[in-house]
Amino acid sequence: MDDKNIQKLTKKQFQEKIKKLEKELEEKKNLAEKNLNQLKYLQADFDNYRKKFEKEKDNIIKTANESLIKELLVVIDDFERALQSIKDKENKKGLTMIYKNLFKILEYHGLKKIEALYKKFDPYYHEAILKEKSDKSDGCVLEEIQRGYLLHSGILRHSKVKIADNKSKIEGDKKND
């Protein structure tokens, strides 16, 4: 509208025109607010998707080498037995270096030894395969027959252990009383 047309408008027409423009402005505001809310929801959905994707990716990376590391545990076991049986200091020193380097690589990828010896038996970490009468507290791990391992805080292999059994000694003491 140019200035001449505005001057020709009556006061009533002018007010109607203002109301019409205000109504259009309100509709545009509502549309803009609706679009903004929709954008916020889409942004939140995308952010949730990104977080879920990152979590899944991290989980895949952590567990990707699990089967390979599990197979390498046989080699680790063989190294430990070999180190116990070697008498020659030079050979033992060389084999120990190789063992430590291999284990350092596996530790970098999340492998950890389960400490079992003289700990209280825990079925989550240990598998009791033998019991022996002992003066140690009942359920104390006396011997680690096969070392257990964790991979990123999850059990890769349970420790196979011999545990103390002093219940029969206690029961025998009670019978003598």
N, C-alpha and C positions, 0 to 999 in steps of 0.2 A: 504494500500500500504506500502510496506517496502522500505527501503532505496535503494536497488538495482533497483527496478522498477522505482523509481523516477529518478534515474540517467540515465536510459535508455530513458526517455521521452525527446523528442526534445523540443526546446524552444516553438515552435508553439503548440505542444500538451499540453505543460504545461500551456500556456496562455488559450487554449480552456478549459482545466480542471478547471482553476481558474474562467473563465467566467461561466462555468456550475455550479460550487460551489456557486458563487456569485448569480446566478439566483435562485438556490435552497434556498439560505439564504434569498433572497428577498421574495420568495414565503412563506417561513416559517414565516418571519416577518409579512407579510400581513395577514397570517392565525392567528398568535398570536394577532395582532391588532384587527382583526375581532372578535375573541373569547373574547378579553378583552372588546370591545364595547358591545357585546352581554351580557356579564356578568354584565356590568354597567347598561344596560337597565333592565335586570332581577332584579338586586339589587334595582333599583329605583321603579320598579313595586311592588316588595315585600314591600318596605318601604311605598309606597302609600297604599297598601292593609292593612298593619299593622296599619297605622294611621286611615284609614277608619274603621277598625275593632274596634279599641280603642274608637273612637268617637261613634260608634253604641252601644258598650258595655256600655259606660258612659250614653248614652241616655236611654238605657233600664233600667239601675239601677235607674236613676233619676225618670223615670215614672212608674217603676214597682209597687210602692205602691200607685199610684195616686187614684185608685178606693177605696182602703182600707181607705186612708186618707179622701177621699170625704165622705165615709159613717160615719167616726168618727166625721165629722163636726156636725152631728146631736147631738152627745153626748156633744161636746164642747158647742153648742147652749144651750142644756139643763142645763149644768153646769152653764153657765152665767146667765140664768133665775133663777136657783135655788139660786145662790149666791145673786141675787138682792132681793129675797123674804125671805131669812132666817133672822130672828131677833136675835136668840140666838148666842152670840159671839163665844162660844166654837165650836158649830156645823159649824158655818161659817168659823172659822179658819181651821178646819179639812178639810172641803170641798174645801177651797181655796188651801190648800197644795196639795190635790189630783189633782185639776184642773191645778195648776202650773206644777206639775210633768208630767202630761199627755201632756200639751202643750209644755214643754221643749223637750220631746221625739219627738213630731211632728215637732218642729222647727229644731231639729237635722237632720230630714229627709227632710228638705227644705220648710216647711210650714211657711208663714209669713202673718201677718195681713195687710190688706189694711187700711191705715189711711184715713178716709173720713171726719170726723166731722170738719166743718168750712173750708174745702178745696173747691176749685173751682170744680164744677161738671166736671168729665171726663168720657165720655161714654165708654172708654176702661176699666176703673176700676169700674164704678158705673152704677147702673140701677135705674133711677128715677121712683119711683112709686107714689109719691105724690108731689104736689106743694103747697106752702103756701105763702100768702102775707107776706112780711117781709121788714124791713128797711135794711137788709143785702144786699150785692151786688147780682145782679141777677145771679142765678145759684150756689150760695153758698150752700153747704150741711148743712142743719139745724139739721137733725136727721138721725142717722144710724138705720134703722129698722132691718136689718140683716147684720151682719159683712161679709165682703168679704175677700177672702184669695188668696194668690199667692203660687204656688208650683214651686220652682226653677225658679222664675221670670216669669212664665206663669200663666195666670188667672186660678184658680181652681174654684172660685165662685165669682161673682160680688157682690159688696156691694149694698144692696137695701136701697135707701135713699130718704129722703124728702128734696126738694131743695127750695131755696128762689125764689119768683116771685115778683119782684118789678116793672115790666114793666107797669102793669096797674096803679100803683101809679104815675109813671113818665108820662104816657099818660094822666092821670087825671090832673096832674099839668100843662101839656101843654095846655089842653082844657081850664083851668081856666085863662090862660094868655091872 
